[in-house]
Amino acid sequence: MSNPLDLLKKDWNKPEANFEKFGQYELQSLLHRRSSNIVKWLFYISIAELVFWPVISLFTPKENWVLFSQLNLISAIWAINVVHYAIILYFIYRFYKNYQSIKATDSVFDFMNNIVRTRKIVKFYVIYNLTVMGLIFLFFNIEYFFNQDVILAFMEKSYGKISDPAKFMKYFFIAQIVIGVVFLLLLWLFYKLIYGILLRRLNKNYKELKKMMD
């Protein structure tokens, strides 16, 4: 299906066109509606992500929580979650405010500023999430490194005697690194795909508005 904006641009000054010719105001209104919908979707996706991670954590095996308890990490995990989700709520609030601003504004200049502001918020949101996930991964593995005796005792109790503890811990940390890198890569690809598509559309609208203003 053809994009209505592209059709409008294609037939823009055709004298032989037999349809009602749209003016600059109609084009701005179309861009306004499209941009508003994009920001609305950014808002919805951020809410879905906020709900997704706590739901996933419910499926954490009980054995993991036993290990976290033995490592005295329960309080740290709660503190990290409280701070992290408070910051995520702030980002969601900013998405919502931008959505409301785009809906309410009639000024093209303010509208363009809101698009720029939304792009910056999305960029900071993605950088924040990737950085936090990386730091959490690093934090846990530092704890594991300095408490290898606890890890070994836990593993032996759960899975039986470990014949070569040094070799086991070597492969344990290699596996941790691989899992962490793959997880961060998948998260980055998710952000690049979902937020990247929406941002490209938002940037396209911004460029169209800028052309009209020149």
C-alpha positions as CSV (number, residue, x, y, z in Angstrom):
1,M,0.0,0.0,0.0
2,S,1.4,3.4,-1.0
3,N,2.3,5.9,1.7
4,P,-0.3,8.8,1.6
5,L,2.5,11.4,2.1
6,D,4.5,10.0,-0.8
7,L,1.4,10.1,-3.0
8,L,0.8,13.7,-2.0
9,K,4.4,14.7,-2.8
10,K,4.4,12.8,-6.1
11,D,1.3,14.6,-7.4
12,W,2.1,17.9,-5.7
13,N,1.9,20.5,-8.5
14,K,0.4,18.4,-11.2
15,P,-2.1,20.7,-13.1
16,E,-3.8,17.6,-14.6
17,A,-4.6,16.0,-11.3
18,N,-8.3,15.6,-10.8
19,F,-8.3,15.5,-7.0
20,E,-8.6,18.2,-4.4
21,K,-5.1,19.8,-4.1
22,F,-3.7,19.8,-0.6
23,G,-1.9,22.8,0.7
24,Q,1.0,23.1,3.1
25,Y,-1.4,23.0,6.1
26,E,-2.8,19.6,5.1
27,L,0.8,18.2,4.7
28,Q,1.8,19.5,8.1
29,S,-1.4,18.0,9.7
30,L,-0.5,14.6,8.1
31,L,3.0,14.8,9.4
32,H,1.7,15.8,12.8
33,R,-0.6,12.8,13.0
34,R,2.1,10.4,11.9
35,S,4.6,11.7,14.3
36,S,2.1,11.7,17.2
37,N,1.4,8.0,16.4
38,I,5.1,7.2,16.4
39,V,5.7,8.8,19.8
40,K,2.6,7.0,21.1
41,W,4.1,3.7,20.0
42,L,7.4,4.6,21.7
43,F,5.4,5.2,24.9
44,Y,3.5,1.8,24.6
45,I,6.7,-0.2,23.9
46,S,8.5,1.3,26.9
47,I,5.5,0.3,29.1
48,A,5.6,-3.2,27.6
49,E,9.3,-3.4,28.4
50,L,8.7,-2.2,31.9
51,V,6.2,-5.0,32.5
52,F,8.3,-7.6,30.6
53,W,11.4,-7.8,32.8
54,P,9.6,-8.2,36.2
55,V,7.5,-10.9,34.6
56,I,10.6,-12.7,33.3
57,S,12.2,-12.5,36.7
58,L,9.2,-14.5,38.2
59,F,10.6,-17.5,36.2
60,T,14.0,-17.3,37.9
61,P,14.8,-20.7,39.3
62,K,14.5,-21.0,43.1
63,E,18.1,-22.3,43.2
64,N,19.3,-19.0,41.8
65,W,17.7,-17.1,44.7
66,V,19.3,-19.6,47.1
67,L,22.7,-18.8,45.6
68,F,22.0,-15.0,45.7
69,S,21.0,-15.4,49.4
70,Q,24.3,-17.3,50.2
71,L,26.2,-14.5,48.4
72,N,24.2,-11.8,50.5
73,L,23.0,-10.2,47.2
74,I,19.2,-10.1,47.9
75,S,19.3,-6.5,49.4
76,A,21.6,-5.4,46.5
77,I,19.2,-6.9,43.9
78,W,16.2,-5.1,45.5
79,A,18.1,-1.8,45.6
80,I,19.2,-2.1,42.0
81,N,15.6,-2.9,40.9
82,V,14.1,0.0,42.8
83,V,16.5,2.5,41.3
84,H,16.4,1.0,37.8
85,Y,12.6,0.9,37.5
86,A,12.4,4.4,39.0
87,I,14.6,5.7,36.1
88,I,12.6,3.6,33.6
89,L,9.4,5.2,34.9
90,Y,11.0,8.6,34.4
91,F,11.7,7.8,30.7
92,I,8.2,6.6,30.3
93,Y,6.9,9.9,31.8
94,R,9.1,11.8,29.3
95,F,7.7,9.8,26.4
96,Y,4.2,10.5,27.6
97,K,4.9,14.2,28.0
98,N,6.3,14.4,24.5
99,Y,3.3,12.6,23.1
100,Q,1.0,15.0,24.8
101,S,3.1,18.0,23.6
102,I,3.0,16.8,20.0
103,K,-0.7,16.3,20.1
104,A,-1.4,19.7,21.6
105,T,1.0,22.0,19.7
106,D,0.0,23.9,16.6
107,S,3.3,25.5,16.1
108,V,5.5,23.9,13.4
109,F,8.6,25.1,15.2
110,D,7.5,23.6,18.5
111,F,6.5,20.4,16.7
112,M,10.0,20.1,15.2
113,N,11.6,20.7,18.6
114,N,9.4,17.9,20.1
115,I,10.6,15.5,17.4
116,V,14.3,16.4,18.2
117,R,13.6,16.0,21.9
118,T,12.0,12.6,21.4
119,R,15.0,11.4,19.4
120,K,17.3,12.4,22.2
121,I,15.2,10.7,24.8
122,V,15.1,7.4,22.8
123,K,18.9,7.6,22.4
124,F,19.5,8.1,26.1
125,Y,16.9,5.4,26.9
126,V,18.7,2.8,24.8
127,I,22.1,3.7,26.0
128,Y,20.9,3.7,29.6
129,N,19.4,0.2,29.3
130,L,22.3,-1.4,27.6
131,T,24.8,0.2,30.1
132,V,22.8,-0.9,33.1
133,M,22.4,-4.4,31.8
134,G,26.2,-4.6,31.2
135,L,27.0,-3.1,34.6
136,I,24.6,-5.6,36.4
137,F,26.2,-8.5,34.5
138,L,29.7,-7.2,35.6
139,F,28.6,-6.7,39.2
140,F,27.3,-10.3,39.6
141,N,30.4,-11.8,38.0
142,I,32.7,-9.8,40.2
143,E,30.7,-11.2,43.2
144,Y,31.1,-14.7,41.7
145,F,34.8,-14.2,41.2
146,F,35.5,-13.2,44.9
147,N,33.2,-15.9,46.2
148,Q,34.2,-18.9,44.2
149,D,34.1,-21.1,47.2
150,V,30.4,-20.3,47.7
151,I,29.8,-21.1,44.0
152,L,31.7,-24.4,44.2
153,A,29.9,-25.5,47.4
154,F,26.5,-24.6,45.8
155,M,27.2,-26.5,42.6
156,E,28.5,-29.5,44.4
157,K,25.4,-29.6,46.6
158,S,23.1,-29.3,43.6
159,Y,25.0,-31.4,41.0
160,G,27.5,-33.5,42.9
161,K,31.3,-33.6,43.5
162,I,33.4,-31.4,41.2
163,S,36.7,-33.2,40.4
164,D,38.6,-30.2,39.1
165,P,37.4,-27.0,40.8
166,A,39.8,-24.7,39.0
167,K,38.9,-26.0,35.6
168,F,35.2,-25.8,36.5
169,M,35.4,-22.2,37.5
170,K,37.4,-21.4,34.3
171,Y,34.6,-22.7,32.2
172,F,32.0,-21.2,34.4
173,F,33.3,-17.7,33.8
174,I,33.8,-18.4,30.1
175,A,30.1,-19.4,29.9
176,Q,29.1,-16.3,31.9
177,I,31.0,-14.0,29.4
178,V,29.4,-15.7,26.4
179,I,25.9,-15.6,27.8
180,G,26.4,-11.9,28.8
181,V,27.7,-10.9,25.4
182,V,25.0,-12.8,23.5
183,F,22.3,-11.3,25.8
184,L,23.5,-7.7,25.3
185,L,23.9,-8.2,21.5
186,L,20.3,-9.5,21.3
187,L,19.1,-6.6,23.4
188,W,20.9,-4.2,21.2
189,L,19.4,-5.8,18.1
190,F,16.0,-5.5,19.6
191,Y,16.4,-1.8,20.2
192,K,18.0,-1.2,16.8
193,L,15.1,-3.0,15.1
194,I,12.1,-1.7,17.1
195,Y,13.2,1.8,18.1
196,G,15.3,2.1,15.0
197,I,12.3,1.7,12.7
198,L,10.3,4.2,14.6
199,L,13.1,6.7,14.8
200,R,13.7,6.5,11.1
201,R,10.1,7.3,10.4
202,L,10.3,10.2,12.9
203,N,13.4,11.5,11.3
204,K,11.7,11.3,7.9
205,N,8.9,13.4,9.1
206,Y,11.3,15.9,10.6
207,K,13.2,16.2,7.3
208,E,9.9,16.8,5.4
209,L,8.9,19.5,7.9
210,K,12.3,21.1,7.5
211,K,12.0,21.2,3.7
212,M,8.6,22.9,4.1
213,M,10.1,25.5,6.4
214,D,13.1,26.3,4.1
